[in-house]
């Protein structure tokens, strides 16, 4: 499965971005879809995830500001990011899991300036 992430960019603090990750086949095959981020010199951390049955997780640092959602018809998972902060600056990656297989999309850069 190929995962195509997009939607990153450079914004000012307080602004919003929406990331999209389009899968090359139906997302119903995935038990889990998530967004991770990695800042320079840091490890890749989970930001938000949504399971096949709709359970959602958010990292404490983004609760109340980020929203993960999916559109099965468009084979897409989204990450709506509001009230962005400079600390949100990172490369964002979409991630999927199915039958023991973990797959990654290419990253999309998000840069937030103060």
C-alpha positions as CSV (number, residue, x, y, z in Angstrom):
1,X,0.0,0.0,0.0
2,X,1.3,3.5,-0.8
3,X,0.5,6.4,1.5
4,X,0.7,9.9,0.1
5,X,0.9,12.7,2.7
6,X,0.3,16.3,1.9
7,X,-0.8,19.6,3.5
8,X,2.3,20.7,5.3
9,X,3.6,24.3,5.1
10,X,4.9,27.3,6.9
11,X,2.5,29.2,9.1
12,X,2.5,31.7,12.0
13,X,1.7,30.6,15.5
14,X,-2.1,30.4,16.1
15,X,-2.8,29.5,12.5
16,X,-4.1,26.2,11.1
17,X,-3.1,23.4,8.7
18,X,-4.8,20.3,7.6
19,X,-2.7,17.3,6.7
20,X,-4.0,14.5,4.4
21,X,-2.8,11.0,3.9
22,X,-4.3,9.2,0.9
23,X,-3.9,5.4,0.7
24,X,-3.6,3.5,-2.6
25,X,-6.4,1.1,-1.5
26,X,-9.3,1.0,0.8
27,X,-8.5,2.1,4.4
28,X,-10.9,-0.5,5.8
29,X,-8.0,-3.0,5.6
30,X,-6.1,-1.0,8.3
31,X,-6.6,-1.8,12.0
32,X,-5.0,1.5,12.8
33,X,-4.1,4.8,11.2
34,X,-2.0,7.5,12.8
35,X,0.1,10.6,12.5
36,X,3.6,10.8,13.9
37,X,6.0,13.7,13.9
38,X,9.7,14.1,14.2
39,X,11.6,17.3,14.9
40,X,15.3,17.5,14.2
41,X,17.3,15.6,16.7
42,X,14.2,14.0,18.3
43,X,12.6,10.7,18.0
44,X,9.5,10.1,16.0
45,X,6.5,10.5,18.3
46,X,2.8,9.6,18.0
47,X,0.6,12.6,17.6
48,X,-2.8,11.1,17.0
49,X,-4.3,7.8,15.9
50,X,-7.7,6.3,15.0
51,X,-8.5,2.6,15.1
52,X,-10.7,0.7,12.7
53,X,-13.5,0.8,15.3
54,X,-13.1,4.5,15.8
55,X,-11.1,4.7,19.0
56,X,-9.0,7.9,18.9
57,X,-5.9,8.8,20.8
58,X,-4.1,12.2,21.1
59,X,-0.8,13.0,22.6
60,X,-1.2,15.3,25.6
61,X,0.6,18.1,23.7
62,X,-2.0,18.3,21.0
63,X,-5.2,17.6,22.9
64,X,-7.8,20.2,22.2
65,X,-5.9,21.6,19.2
66,X,-5.6,18.7,16.7
67,X,-8.3,16.5,15.3
68,X,-7.8,13.2,13.5
69,X,-10.5,12.0,11.1
70,X,-10.9,9.7,8.1
71,X,-13.0,9.5,5.0
72,X,-13.3,6.0,3.7
73,X,-14.7,7.0,0.4
74,X,-11.6,9.1,-0.3
75,X,-9.2,6.6,1.3
76,X,-7.9,9.4,3.4
77,X,-7.0,10.1,7.0
78,X,-6.7,13.8,8.0
79,X,-5.1,15.7,10.8
80,X,-6.6,19.1,11.4
81,X,-4.2,21.2,13.3
82,X,-5.4,24.4,14.9
83,X,-3.8,26.9,17.2
84,X,-0.4,25.8,16.0
85,X,2.7,26.5,18.1
86,X,6.4,26.7,17.2
87,X,6.8,23.5,19.2
88,X,4.6,21.7,16.6
89,X,7.4,22.3,14.0
90,X,8.4,18.9,12.7
91,X,8.1,16.5,9.8
92,X,4.7,14.7,10.0
93,X,4.3,11.1,8.8
94,X,1.2,9.0,8.4
95,X,1.3,5.5,9.6
96,X,-0.9,2.4,9.1
97,X,-1.0,-1.0,10.6
98,X,-2.6,-4.2,9.3
99,X,-2.0,-7.9,10.0
100,X,1.3,-7.2,11.7
101,X,2.5,-4.9,8.9
102,X,3.4,-1.3,9.6
103,X,3.7,1.1,6.7
104,X,4.8,4.8,6.5
105,X,4.0,7.6,4.1
106,X,6.6,10.1,3.1
107,X,6.8,13.0,5.5
108,X,5.4,16.5,5.1
109,X,7.1,19.4,6.7
110,X,5.2,21.7,9.1
111,X,7.0,24.9,10.2
112,X,5.4,27.2,12.7
113,X,7.0,30.6,13.4
114,X,6.3,32.8,16.3
